[in-house]
């Protein structure tokens, strides 16, 4: 088994040059990250009910205070990684607490009259439950009276069942979210969920060992937890800025910020506590306008506008600012300076990208030229630990002008395998191409190596010399990357080039946890992207399904290779089943014959059988760096 390699001389030189150009270190961020610490669990370790591990920071001990940055880690990213290693329960201000370092995101607790208001219950249930237990240990064994989702990304709602029990829900616990939350959560994590989740294994280093030659941080936090993910629909939505709610005796003023860090997102202010929550709209880094795992491109102009609006609405009355990632800021002067700089950061990228685009520059050319002005570059919290200037400028271009750069040569290019074969032929064969690539590697031109050898890998995927050289180039690029997602993409690509999985005999499906908790309408919507238009042909199966667990009925019909559904009243010929049974049938966890035998499905199921036969099962482990 090929092991990760050392940093080359070119990489060591690049790390030293960057270190010399970084802003001065004044210790202020570490002081902020540690302020208000109360208690934690050893290594923040959280186990699952089955004895697995949902979260554990022990593997990051190599980043402890006093440890010198290794040559295989960008020195700026190393600093961020050490800051993100702080974990435990922290007091933000009187009545507001955060547990940080138990997942990629923070979970916040606000003390109400009767219980705790939970803001963003992490990615999975087990770390969320552990955080709640830590809060209860120090602030009393109180119930959760309400939950607020700041936005529609899974690390801000997936742990909901770790803090909210079925009894809490039955008792009327309120769940508040921005308008459009559920539709956007489904869109990102279900409709495109398989592809996005697979790419997320690259972006968050899920397959990499923790260590100086592997995953060191995610920029936003250490990593993503691996417990049970769930979703409970909101009970009420916020659609208008200025909306005021009182949850468990606590007044909250909301600001809706659609199209910013998420399509559905909101900031909010606590007048009693003089505290402003900026959700994920202001974090201690440059965020993504386009996330490499895949998602809708975000609106940099709107993002900047809503930060400015938050300053106007709340800053004069706020003594502390906290967010769904990283550490708070105290004092009005520090808050306003932070918010203004963050606002200008996104507006600068927006404006300068379009300025250059209007001069006729392409996305690649703009990304190569883009640089922050000295005033923005002087701040630690503008650095690209998560987003980068390079891919964010391309996001702005894409939002306004799309993927096409205007050059007709790029309008109908060959796909990777066909293009690779032609490039290899042009180079005079695989050995000739490798010779050129090896020379480029020795010169430290790893970007060119990666571009050149990629053609040979796709033309000749069994060529181990090509795969090894491609892996070596990606590895050095990963070592040099300041962005944690870029590092993890490069290093995961290198790992998968060196260690290829055996071909599957059947689709290796991802977890279906979120499918099982979807409202019936959204569940049926998710089936439409599974319908194989090539296989269905002219068949037009139609049926009525009655979901007995929610007492809802829908008419399903295939027309022109498209699956349609609409809510109807139940009919005599309707097929009764639960949403969970339908998920079992779609994923193949249960056959239709077995479901009938177990009394889970009844009636005339011929049309349902036809439909199930043309629904794809997605292979989670599709190849990325190989054809």
N, C-alpha and C positions, 0 to 999 in steps of 0.2 A: 504494500500500500504506500503510495507516494505521500510524503508528509509535507506540510507547508515549509517554505524555504526562508532563508534569511533575507533581510533587506540588502539590496545591491548598493554599490557605491553611488549610483545615480540617485537612488531613493534616499540614502543617508544625506547626500548633499542637498536634496530638495527639502528634507525635514529641517536641516540646519538653517537654510535660507528663510523658511517660513517662520521658524522660531525667532529669528532676529527681527522680523517685521511685525510681530504681534504687538497689540496695545500693551502698555505697562500693567503689571499686576499689582493691584492695591488691596487685595483681600476682601473687597466689599461684597462680592458675590458669595463667597464662602460664609461670610458673617450673616448675610441674608438667609442662606440655605440652612443655617444652623439655629437661627433665632427662634425662640419659643419652644425648643425641644423639651418634651415631657418624658417619653418612654418609647421603647420599641421591643420587638421580639428579636432574638438572636438571628442575625442574617436575614431578618424578615421572612423566615422560612414558613411556608404554608403548604400543608399536605392535603391531598384529596381524600374522600371517604374510602377509596379503594387502596389507599396506601401509596399512591403516586405523589409527585411533587408538582404543585401548581406554580410555586414561586420560591426562589432561594437565591440570595445574593452572595452565598459563600464562594461561588465560582469567580466572583469579581474581587477577591481579596488582593489580587496582584495590583490593584489600583489604589490601595490604601495610602493614607497620608505618608509622605516621605519617600514613596516609591518613585523612582526616576522613569521618565517616559522612555520606553524602548524605541529602537530605530524602526520597528515595524508598525508604529502608531503615529499618526499626525499629531504634533505637539499641542495644537489648538484643540483637537478633539479629545486628547488626553485630559486637558483641563476640564472640559465639559463633563467627561466621564467621571472624574473625581467629584465634581459638584453633585452629579446625579446619584452618587453612591450614598448620600445622606438619606436616612430612612427613619420612619417612626411617626409618632403622634406629635404634632406641633400646634401651639396656640398661635393663631393669626391675630386675634384681638379678643377682647372679652366676649364670650358667647359664640365664637367661631373658631373651629379647629380643622386641621387637615391631617390626613395620613398620607405621607409621601413615601415613595420608594417601595410600595407594595405591588406595583404594576407599572405599566408605561405612563399612566395618568395618575392624577391626584383624586382622592375622594375627600369631600369637604362635609363637615357636620356643623349645623347651626342649631343652637339650643333654643327650642320653642317652649311654650308654656307647659306642655305635657310630654313632649318627646323630642326626637331629633329630626331635623330636616336634612336629608341627604342630597348632596349635589354630586352628580356623576359617579355612579356606583361601579367604576372600573370595568375591566374587560370580562372578567369571569367571577363566578359566585364565591369561590373559596377565598381569594384575597379580600374581596369585599366584606365577607363575613368576619375574617380575621381583623380587618380594620375596625369594623363595628365593635367587635369584642374588646379591642384595645381602647376605643373611645368609652365604652361602658365601664371598663375597669377603672377609669379615672374620673368619669363624669356622671356615673350613675347608670343603673340598669333600666334605662327608659326605652319605650317603644320607638319605632320609626313612624313618625306621623305624616311625613310627606317626602316625596322624591322629586328632584328637579333634574331633567336632562338638559344640559346646555346646548347640545347639538346631536346630529344624527350619525356620528361615528361610533363604531362598536365599543371602543375603549371607554365610552362614556355612558353606556347603558347595559352592556353584556353581563355585568355582575348583579343585576337588579334582584335576582332571587336569593342572593346572599345577604341582602339587607331587608327584604320585604317578603314576609311569609304569606301563604294563602289566607291565613287568618287575618293578617293586616289588610289584605286586599278586600276580603269579605267585609271587614269592619269599615271600609270606606276610605282607606288611605288615598290621598290625592297624589297624582303623578302629573307633573306639569312639564310641558315641552313647547318649543317654538312651533308655530303653524307649519305644516308640511313635514314634520319630523318622521312620521311613520312611513310615508311614501318614499322619502329620501333614504331612510334606513334600509328599506326593502330594496330600493334601486341599487344602492351601493353594495349591500352585503348579501343579496339574494339573486337578483336578476343577473348581475355580473359576478356573483359571489365566487364561483369556482375559479375563474381566471384571476380575479383580484386576490383571492386567498392564496393561490399558488404563487403569484408574484410577491405577495406579502412575505412568504417564506424567504425570499431573496432580500427584500427591503429591511426586514427586522432580524436577519441572521438566525432564523429559527433552527437551521440545520448546522450551524457552525459551532465548534467548540468555543467556550468562553476562555479567552486568553489573549496574550499580546499578538498572536498571529491569527486570531479569529475575531469573534464578536467582542467588542469592548463597550459599546453603548449604542443607543438609538437616537441620540440627540435630544429628543423629547423626554426621554427617561432611559432606564437601563435596557428594558426589553418588554415583550408582551407576555402576560401570564398565560398559562395553559390549562386552566380549569374549565368548568362548565359555563357555556355561554347561553344566555337566554334573552328574551325580550318580552316586556309587558307593555301593552299599548297605553299611551297617556290617557288620563281622564279629562284633561283640559289643555287647551292650546293657547298660546300667546300670539296674537296676530298684529298688535299695534304697539308702537313705542309709546311709553307713558302709562301703559296698563299697570294698575296697582292690585296686588293680591295680598291677603293676609293669610299666611299658613301657620297654623298652630300659634297664633298670637304675634307672629313676626311679619311686619309689613315689608313688601318687596316691590320695587319699581323696575319695570322691564324695558329693555331696548332691543327691538328685533333687528337682526343684522343679516338678512338673507344674502347668499352669494358670496360670503366672505370665506372663512376657513372651511365652512360646510354650507351646502345649499340651504339648510335650515339651522339657524344658530341664533343665540341671544345672549346679550350681556344683562346684568341686573345689579341694582344698588339696594343696600340695606340701610335705611335712614337711621334706625336706632343704633346701629353699630358703626355708622359712618364708614362703611366698607363697600368696595366696588369689586364685583366679579367680572372679569373680562373673558370668561369662557376660554376658548383657545384662539382668540383673536389677537392676543398679545402674549407671546412667550419669549423666553430669554434666548432668542436666536432668530435668524431668518427662517420663516416657515415656507411651506410649499404653496406655490400658485398652481402647480401641477404635481401630484404625488406619483412617484415612480411605480407604486403598486397598481396605479390606474384609478382614475376617478374623473369626475367632471372638472374642467379647468375653472379655477376660481377668478373672481373679478377683483383685480388689484386696485382699481379705482374705487369701487364700492368699499373695499376693505379699508382703504385709507380714509374715506369719508366717514365711515361708522366709528373709527377710532377718534376722529376729530369731534364727531357728534357726542361721543361718550365724555370727552373732555368738557364740552360745553354743558352737558346735562348734569354731570356728577362730580367732576374733579374738585370743584370749590368746596364741596361738602364731604369729601372723602379723606379719611386719615390713613387708610390702608387699601392697597390693591392686591388682589390675589387672582389666580387663574387655575385652569384645569391641568396645567403642567408647570413644573419648576417652582420657584420660590416667590414669596410676596415682595412688595415694596411698601415701605412705610414713609409717611410724610408727604404733604402735597407737592413740594418742590421735586422730590424724586419721582413721584408718580407722573407728574405732568411732563417732566423731561423725558421719561421713558416712553410715555404715550406719544408725544410729539415726534420723537425719533422713529418709533415704530411706524407711525402714520407716514412720515416722509420716506421711509425705506420702501414701502410698497408703491407709493406714488412715484418715486424716482424710477423704479424699475418699469412701471407702466409707461410713464411719459417718455423716457429715453428709448425704450424699445420701439415705440411708435414713431418717435423722431427719426430713428435710424431706418425703420421700415419705410417711412415716407421718402427717404433718400434712395430706396430701392435695395437696401441690404436684405439678405435672406436670414432666416433664423440662425443658421450656423455662423454666419458672419457677425450677426449682432451678439450672439453669445460669446464669441471670441473677443469682441471689443469692449463689452460692458464692464465697467468698474465703478465702484461706489466713490462718491466725493470724499475728501479727507475727513470731513466732519462726521459722516456716517461710518466710515471705515474705522474710526477711532474707538468705536463702542464694541464691547464684547457681545452684546445682545443683538447685534446686526450680522453676526458671522453665520456662515452657512453650515451649521451643524445638522440641519434637517433639510431645508430647501437649499438651493444654490442659485447664484446669479445665472449660471449657465442654463439650467433647465427651467428656471422661472421666466427668463426672457423669452424662451421658446413657447412657454405657456401663454404669455401675453400675445405673442404673434398668432398663435393658434386660435385664441379667443376671437381675435378680430379678422384674421385672414385665412384661418384653417391650416390644414397640414401641408397644402401645396404651396411651394415657394415661387410659383409663376414660371419657372423654367420648364418648357414642354418636355425636355429630356427626362424630367422627374414625374411626368404625368401618368405613365404606364410602364413602370420599371418591372423587370423580372423579379419574381420571388427569390428568397435566399438560395435555395438549392440550385435553381436554374442559373442564377447570376454567378454563383460560386463556380460552377462547372466552366462557365465562359471565362471567368477571371483566371482560373488555374490554367486553362488552355492558353490564354493570352500571355501568361507568365512563362510559358514553356514547360509546364508540368509542375507537379507537386514539389519535387526536389528543388527546382529552380526558385519557386516561390519561397520555400522554407529557407533557402540560402540567403535571400534578400531579407527575410524576416529576422533571421538570427543576427545578421549584421546590424539591423535596426535595434534589436534588443541590447546588444553590446554597447550601442551608442546611447542607450537610455531612452529611446523613442518608443515608449510602450504604447502610446495611443495608436501609432502607425502599425505596430506589430499586431495589436488587437484587431484593427480594421482589416489588415491584409490576411492574416491567418484565419480569420472568421470565414473568409471565402473558401479556403481549403477544407476547413472543418465541415462546412455544409456540403461541399462537393464530395468529400471523402470522410465520412464520419467515423470510419474505423481506423483512420490514420492516427496512430497513437503519438507519433512525433509531433504532428500538427496540434493535437489536443494538448499535449504537455507544454509546448511552447506557448500556445494561447493561454493556458492556465498560468504559466509563469508571468506573462505580461499582465494579465488581469490582477494577479496577486500583488505585483509591485504597485499598480495603480490603486489598489485597495489600501495598501500600506500608506500611500501618500494622501489619500482622500481626507479632507476635513469634514465632509458630510458623512455622518454615520450610515445613512441609507446607501450612499454610493459605495462606501467601504464594504458593506454587507453584500451589495449586489456583486461587486467585483470578486470578493472572496468566495461567495457561494457559487458563482459561475466557475471559478477555478476548481473548487471542490467537485462540482458535478462533471466537469470535463475529465478529471482524474479518476473519478469513481462513479461509473455509470450504473444505474439501476437495471436489473434484468427486465426484459420486455414483459408486460403483464399478460395474463391469460384472460383477464376481465377488467373492466374499469375499476380503478382504486378510488372509491368515492370519498369525498370529504364528509365531515360531520353534518348531520341534518338537524342539529339542535334548534337553529333559528326557524327552519321551516315549520317545525312542530308548534311553534308559538305564534305563527302568523294568523291574523284574521283570515277568514275563509276566502274573501275576495282577493286578498293579496296572495294567498297560497295558489289559487287558480291562475292568477296573473303570472306567477313564476313558472307554471307549467308551459306557458305559451312559448318560452324561449327554449324549451326542451323538445318541442315538436319537430321532428325531422321531416323537413319539406320534401326531401328527395325520396324518402321511403313512403310517405303517405300517398303520393300519387294523386289519383282522382277520388280516393275514398273520402267520405264525409260522415263519419260517425257522429251521432247526436244522442244526448241523454240528459236526464235531470238527476242531479245529486242532492240529497238532503243530508246536511251535516248534523247528526243527532246531538253532538256535544254543544252546539251553539244555536240549534233550531233555526238554521238558515238553509235555503234551497237555491240552486243555481241551474240554469239551463246551459249546457255545453254543446257546442257545435263546431265542427271543422268545416271551413269553407275556403276553397282556393289555397289549401295548404296553411291556413291560419286558424288557430284555436281561439274561438270567441266564447265569452261567458257573460251572463247577466242574471241578476237576482230575480227570482220568481217565487210564486207560492208553490208549496209542495203539491205534487200530483200523485195519482194512484200508482203510476208506473215509475216513480222516483226510486233511485237506488239509495237506501239508507246506509250511512257509514260515518265514522268520525274523521276529523281532519288527520289525526294520527294514523289511522288505518290507510288513508289515501297516501300519506307520506311513505308508509311502509311499502305500499304497492309500487309507487313510483321509483323508489330507491332499490327495490328488489329484496328488501328485508323480509317480506312476506309475499307469497304467491297468491294470486286471486283464488286459486283452488283451495289453498289453506285458509284464507280469510273466510270463504264460504263455509268450509267445514267447521270453523270455529264460531260461526254465527256472527261474524263481524260485517259481512256483506250479504245482501239477499236481493231477490228480484232478478229481472232479466239483465244480465251483465255482459251481453255479447258486445254492445257498443263500447263499454268500458274496457273490455279485453282488447278490442281493436285499438283503442286509444293508447292503452298502456304499451302495446307492441310497437308504437312509433314514437315513444318518448325516449330521448337519449338519456343515458347515464354518463355523467361527466367523469373523466379520469382526472383526479386531482393532480397527479404527478406527471402531467404532460411535460415534454422537454422544452427547455428554453434556450440553452446554449448549444443544442444539437438539433438536427432536423427531426 
